[in-house]
């Protein structure tokens, strides 16, 4: 009897899939010879700067099982003090604080600041804030030295205190030739006034010069003196040692001028 073809074909043997996650028997895992940081291996005993402000160091940890220990350090920057600004510098994390202006203590105790390349005058002191290399500032102080004079004596003698032009220094301007009362006792022989009397005299400063005379071919001095050009007589009562009182006439100035006189050598 002849064979007939089956209506249901014989199924072929299905191939079993292989497990792709199963590691091959020969695969081994080796330990990292150092510390791992952001994909970078740092060798034992080595230090690595990651940026200007952070660094990490790898060391060998002690124990029954050898290992590695990673220690990282972050630099913290302090804020700049008053009157300074932060200036970034290459290779530095925090940069440096530089003066924004130069501080100055005035004669009256007040503290002020001088801007860069500006000058401040305080009495006889002059302060200049100079900008130097790398953005730093330097305060330059100049002090003017004045000639000494007695303010009290100048005023007592009738002078005036005057500040020299374009200077911090002062000087005494002596009084010009004028009348001045000088209190004193009047004495004639053994007779004296009972009290001090203010007898008017002339007092002050007159100009003297020394100029070249073309005729004599030499320097000639020209002097002027504060002199009384007009006077008057004043009666003064004097008490004598014998107990009597006498009248005496005293000359006093009524007008004073600078009068040319021969200069004494």
C-alpha contacts under 8 A as a table, 3 or more apart, distances in Angstrom:
res1	aa1	res2	aa2	distance
6	X	9	X	6.55
19	X	22	X	5.83
20	X	23	X	7.77
23	X	27	X	6.67
24	X	27	X	5.72
32	X	35	X	7.28
32	X	36	X	7.85
32	X	41	X	7.92
33	X	41	X	7.92
33	X	43	X	6.73
33	X	44	X	7.77
34	X	41	X	6.11
34	X	42	X	5.53
34	X	43	X	4.55
34	X	44	X	5.41
34	X	58	X	6.92
34	X	68	X	6.15
35	X	41	X	5.50
35	X	42	X	5.05
35	X	43	X	6.44
35	X	44	X	7.28
35	X	58	X	5.82
35	X	68	X	6.10
35	X	69	X	6.80
35	X	70	X	5.99
36	X	39	X	6.14
36	X	40	X	5.55
36	X	41	X	4.59
36	X	42	X	6.25
37	X	40	X	5.09
37	X	41	X	6.39
37	X	42	X	7.44
42	X	46	X	6.29
42	X	47	X	7.24
42	X	48	X	7.12
42	X	57	X	7.41
42	X	58	X	6.13
43	X	46	X	5.36
43	X	58	X	6.32
44	X	57	X	8.00
44	X	58	X	4.98
44	X	59	X	5.00
44	X	60	X	6.13
44	X	68	X	7.14
45	X	57	X	6.94
45	X	58	X	5.52
45	X	59	X	5.16
45	X	60	X	7.48
46	X	57	X	5.79
46	X	58	X	5.75
46	X	59	X	7.58
47	X	55	X	7.04
47	X	56	X	5.71
47	X	57	X	4.24
47	X	58	X	6.57
48	X	55	X	5.59
48	X	56	X	5.43
48	X	57	X	6.35
49	X	52	X	7.12
49	X	54	X	6.15
49	X	55	X	4.19
49	X	56	X	6.52
50	X	53	X	7.92
50	X	54	X	5.82
50	X	55	X	5.55
50	X	56	X	7.59
51	X	54	X	5.49
51	X	55	X	7.10
52	X	91	X	6.38
52	X	92	X	6.09
52	X	93	X	4.79
53	X	74	X	5.84
53	X	75	X	5.16
53	X	76	X	7.80
53	X	92	X	7.91
53	X	93	X	4.96
53	X	94	X	7.84
54	X	72	X	7.20
54	X	73	X	5.65
54	X	74	X	4.53
54	X	75	X	6.27
55	X	72	X	5.67
55	X	73	X	5.49
55	X	74	X	6.83
56	X	70	X	6.74
56	X	71	X	5.51
56	X	72	X	4.02
56	X	73	X	6.23
57	X	70	X	5.81
57	X	71	X	5.27
57	X	72	X	6.29
58	X	68	X	6.65
58	X	69	X	5.69
58	X	70	X	4.67
58	X	71	X	6.43
59	X	68	X	5.64
59	X	69	X	5.20
59	X	70	X	6.52
59	X	71	X	7.97
60	X	66	X	7.26
60	X	67	X	5.89
60	X	68	X	4.51
60	X	69	X	6.01
61	X	66	X	6.32
61	X	67	X	5.26
61	X	68	X	5.16
61	X	69	X	5.68
62	X	65	X	7.68
62	X	66	X	6.24
62	X	67	X	7.31
63	X	66	X	6.08
75	X	93	X	7.49
76	X	94	X	7.98
77	X	93	X	7.75
77	X	94	X	5.43
78	X	94	X	7.95
80	X	84	X	6.14
80	X	85	X	6.37
80	X	86	X	6.48
80	X	97	X	5.71
81	X	84	X	5.91
81	X	97	X	7.82
83	X	99	X	6.11
83	X	100	X	5.68
83	X	101	X	6.63
84	X	97	X	5.84
84	X	98	X	5.23
84	X	99	X	4.29
84	X	100	X	4.98
84	X	101	X	7.61
85	X	97	X	5.43
85	X	98	X	5.53
85	X	99	X	6.38
85	X	100	X	6.03
86	X	95	X	6.71
86	X	96	X	5.77
86	X	97	X	4.65
86	X	98	X	6.44
87	X	95	X	5.57
87	X	96	X	5.38
87	X	97	X	6.05
87	X	98	X	6.71
88	X	92	X	7.45
88	X	94	X	7.07
88	X	95	X	4.34
88	X	96	X	6.61
89	X	92	X	5.64
89	X	95	X	5.01
89	X	96	X	7.32
90	X	95	X	7.91
92	X	95	X	5.39
98	X	135	X	7.15
98	X	136	X	5.88
98	X	137	X	7.57
99	X	102	X	6.71
99	X	136	X	6.59
99	X	137	X	6.15
100	X	115	X	7.59
100	X	116	X	7.75
100	X	137	X	7.84
101	X	113	X	5.87
101	X	114	X	5.60
101	X	115	X	4.83
101	X	116	X	5.91
101	X	129	X	7.29
101	X	137	X	7.28
102	X	113	X	5.31
102	X	114	X	5.06
102	X	115	X	6.50
102	X	116	X	7.27
102	X	129	X	5.77
102	X	137	X	6.90
102	X	138	X	7.15
102	X	139	X	6.07
103	X	111	X	6.94
103	X	112	X	5.88
103	X	113	X	4.39
103	X	114	X	6.42
104	X	111	X	5.67
104	X	112	X	5.34
104	X	113	X	5.72
104	X	114	X	7.16
104	X	127	X	7.82
105	X	109	X	5.91
105	X	110	X	5.75
105	X	111	X	4.50
105	X	112	X	6.42
106	X	109	X	5.24
106	X	110	X	5.30
106	X	111	X	6.18
106	X	112	X	7.36
106	X	122	X	6.67
107	X	110	X	7.44
107	X	122	X	7.10
107	X	123	X	7.86
114	X	118	X	6.37
114	X	119	X	6.93
114	X	120	X	6.82
114	X	127	X	7.82
114	X	128	X	7.36
114	X	129	X	6.07
115	X	118	X	5.53
115	X	129	X	6.38
116	X	129	X	4.99
116	X	130	X	5.75
116	X	131	X	6.06
116	X	137	X	7.16
117	X	128	X	6.71
117	X	129	X	5.27
117	X	130	X	5.07
117	X	131	X	6.54
118	X	128	X	5.80
118	X	129	X	5.80
118	X	130	X	7.64
119	X	126	X	6.92
119	X	127	X	5.49
119	X	128	X	4.32
119	X	129	X	6.59
120	X	126	X	5.78
120	X	127	X	5.09
120	X	128	X	6.47
121	X	124	X	7.26
121	X	125	X	5.88
121	X	126	X	4.46
121	X	127	X	6.28
122	X	125	X	5.19
122	X	126	X	6.25
122	X	127	X	8.00
123	X	126	X	7.88
123	X	168	X	5.80
124	X	143	X	5.67
124	X	144	X	5.19
124	X	145	X	7.50
124	X	167	X	7.88
124	X	168	X	5.13
124	X	169	X	7.24
125	X	141	X	6.85
125	X	142	X	5.76
125	X	143	X	4.55
125	X	144	X	6.53
126	X	141	X	5.73
126	X	142	X	5.07
126	X	143	X	6.33
127	X	139	X	6.70
127	X	140	X	5.77
127	X	141	X	4.74
127	X	142	X	6.55
128	X	139	X	5.80
128	X	140	X	5.12
128	X	141	X	6.55
129	X	137	X	6.57
129	X	138	X	5.84
129	X	139	X	4.72
129	X	140	X	6.36
130	X	137	X	5.59
130	X	138	X	5.20
130	X	139	X	6.26
130	X	140	X	7.16
131	X	135	X	6.52
131	X	136	X	5.98
131	X	137	X	4.59
131	X	138	X	6.41
132	X	135	X	6.17
132	X	136	X	5.41
132	X	137	X	5.77
132	X	138	X	6.90
133	X	136	X	6.09
144	X	168	X	7.57
145	X	169	X	7.93
146	X	169	X	5.47
146	X	170	X	7.65
147	X	169	X	7.81
149	X	171	X	7.35
149	X	172	X	7.61
150	X	153	X	5.32
150	X	154	X	6.18
151	X	154	X	5.13
151	X	155	X	6.26
151	X	161	X	7.19
151	X	172	X	7.40
152	X	155	X	5.35
152	X	156	X	6.04
153	X	156	X	4.95
153	X	157	X	6.05
154	X	157	X	5.30
154	X	158	X	6.55
154	X	159	X	5.04
154	X	160	X	6.72
154	X	161	X	7.49
154	X	172	X	5.96
154	X	173	X	7.90
154	X	174	X	7.33
155	X	158	X	5.14
155	X	159	X	5.00
155	X	160	X	6.05
155	X	161	X	7.55
156	X	159	X	7.21
157	X	174	X	7.85
157	X	175	X	7.92
158	X	174	X	7.10
158	X	175	X	5.90
159	X	172	X	6.26
159	X	173	X	5.43
159	X	174	X	4.47
159	X	175	X	4.96
160	X	172	X	5.70
160	X	173	X	5.13
160	X	174	X	6.66
160	X	175	X	7.43
161	X	170	X	6.59
161	X	171	X	5.86
161	X	172	X	4.94
161	X	173	X	6.26
162	X	170	X	5.49
162	X	171	X	5.40
162	X	172	X	6.23
162	X	173	X	6.58
163	X	167	X	7.18
163	X	168	X	6.76
163	X	169	X	5.85
163	X	170	X	4.19
163	X	171	X	6.21
164	X	167	X	5.40
164	X	168	X	6.89
164	X	169	X	5.76
164	X	170	X	5.63
164	X	171	X	6.73
174	X	204	X	6.81
174	X	205	X	6.30
175	X	178	X	7.72
175	X	203	X	7.79
175	X	204	X	4.96
175	X	205	X	6.08
176	X	203	X	7.57
176	X	204	X	4.51
176	X	205	X	4.94
176	X	206	X	6.68
177	X	202	X	6.60
177	X	203	X	5.38
177	X	204	X	3.89
177	X	205	X	5.60
177	X	206	X	6.61
177	X	226	X	5.28
177	X	227	X	7.83
177	X	256	X	6.28
177	X	257	X	5.92
177	X	258	X	6.38
178	X	202	X	5.56
178	X	203	X	5.57
178	X	204	X	6.09
178	X	226	X	7.79
178	X	255	X	7.60
178	X	256	X	5.37
178	X	257	X	7.08
179	X	200	X	6.30
179	X	201	X	5.65
179	X	202	X	4.66
179	X	203	X	6.20
179	X	253	X	7.06
179	X	254	X	7.37
179	X	255	X	6.84
179	X	256	X	6.11
180	X	200	X	5.46
180	X	201	X	5.40
180	X	202	X	5.79
180	X	203	X	6.11
181	X	198	X	5.15
181	X	199	X	5.46
181	X	200	X	4.24
181	X	201	X	6.12
182	X	197	X	7.83
182	X	198	X	5.12
182	X	199	X	5.71
182	X	200	X	6.36
182	X	201	X	7.12
183	X	196	X	5.49
183	X	197	X	5.08
183	X	198	X	4.04
183	X	199	X	6.46
184	X	195	X	7.96
184	X	196	X	4.57
184	X	197	X	5.43
184	X	198	X	6.45
184	X	199	X	7.64
185	X	192	X	6.85
185	X	193	X	5.80
185	X	194	X	7.66
185	X	195	X	6.20
185	X	196	X	4.52
185	X	197	X	6.09
186	X	192	X	5.61
186	X	193	X	5.35
186	X	196	X	7.39
186	X	197	X	7.23
186	X	238	X	7.69
187	X	190	X	7.18
187	X	191	X	5.69
187	X	192	X	4.19
187	X	193	X	6.48
187	X	238	X	7.50
188	X	191	X	5.30
188	X	192	X	6.32
190	X	240	X	5.72
190	X	241	X	6.11
191	X	238	X	5.48
191	X	239	X	5.13
191	X	240	X	3.89
191	X	241	X	6.42
191	X	246	X	7.91
192	X	238	X	4.87
192	X	239	X	5.35
192	X	240	X	6.40
193	X	196	X	7.09
193	X	197	X	7.92
193	X	236	X	7.44
193	X	237	X	6.20
193	X	238	X	4.42
193	X	239	X	5.95
194	X	238	X	6.86
194	X	239	X	6.67
199	X	252	X	5.93
200	X	252	X	5.14
200	X	253	X	5.55
200	X	254	X	7.54
201	X	228	X	7.38
201	X	252	X	5.96
201	X	253	X	5.19
202	X	226	X	6.39
202	X	227	X	6.09
202	X	228	X	6.03
202	X	253	X	6.72
202	X	255	X	7.95
202	X	256	X	5.71
203	X	226	X	6.27
203	X	227	X	7.98
204	X	226	X	6.15
205	X	225	X	7.57
205	X	226	X	6.61
206	X	224	X	5.75
206	X	225	X	5.76
206	X	226	X	6.14
206	X	258	X	5.80
207	X	223	X	6.98
207	X	224	X	6.06
207	X	225	X	7.97
208	X	221	X	7.48
208	X	222	X	5.66
208	X	223	X	4.41
208	X	224	X	5.75
209	X	221	X	5.85
209	X	222	X	5.13
209	X	223	X	6.42
210	X	219	X	6.28
210	X	220	X	5.45
210	X	221	X	4.24
210	X	222	X	5.89
211	X	219	X	5.37
211	X	220	X	5.45
211	X	221	X	6.51
211	X	222	X	7.68
212	X	217	X	6.84
212	X	218	X	5.63
212	X	219	X	4.32
212	X	220	X	6.09
213	X	216	X	5.57
213	X	217	X	5.39
213	X	218	X	5.54
213	X	219	X	5.95
213	X	220	X	6.44
214	X	217	X	4.79
214	X	218	X	7.20
221	X	263	X	6.50
222	X	260	X	7.35
222	X	261	X	7.56
222	X	262	X	7.20
222	X	263	X	6.73
223	X	260	X	5.72
223	X	261	X	5.53
223	X	262	X	6.26
223	X	263	X	5.40
224	X	258	X	5.60
224	X	259	X	5.03
224	X	260	X	4.12
224	X	261	X	5.49
225	X	257	X	7.96
225	X	258	X	5.15
225	X	259	X	5.27
225	X	260	X	6.33
225	X	261	X	6.54
226	X	256	X	6.70
226	X	257	X	5.67
226	X	258	X	4.53
226	X	259	X	6.36
227	X	256	X	5.59
227	X	257	X	5.63
227	X	258	X	6.06
227	X	259	X	6.18
228	X	231	X	6.78
228	X	253	X	5.59
228	X	254	X	7.35
228	X	255	X	5.77
228	X	256	X	4.48
228	X	257	X	6.46
229	X	253	X	7.62
229	X	254	X	7.83
229	X	255	X	5.63
229	X	256	X	5.62
229	X	257	X	6.46
230	X	253	X	5.97
230	X	254	X	5.36
230	X	255	X	5.01
230	X	256	X	7.19
231	X	251	X	6.48
231	X	252	X	5.51
231	X	253	X	4.31
231	X	254	X	5.03
231	X	255	X	6.95
232	X	251	X	5.61
232	X	252	X	5.60
232	X	253	X	6.46
232	X	254	X	6.66
233	X	249	X	5.84
233	X	250	X	5.43
233	X	251	X	4.59
233	X	252	X	6.42
234	X	249	X	5.33
234	X	250	X	5.11
234	X	251	X	6.24
234	X	252	X	7.20
235	X	247	X	6.33
235	X	248	X	5.57
235	X	249	X	4.54
235	X	250	X	6.36
236	X	247	X	5.61
236	X	248	X	5.11
236	X	249	X	6.02
236	X	250	X	6.88
237	X	245	X	6.71
237	X	246	X	5.84
237	X	247	X	4.67
237	X	248	X	6.25
238	X	245	X	5.63
238	X	246	X	5.34
238	X	247	X	6.14
238	X	248	X	6.95
239	X	243	X	6.66
239	X	244	X	6.12
239	X	245	X	4.66
239	X	246	X	6.59
240	X	243	X	5.47
240	X	244	X	5.43
240	X	245	X	6.01
240	X	246	X	7.46
241	X	244	X	7.35
253	X	256	X	7.01
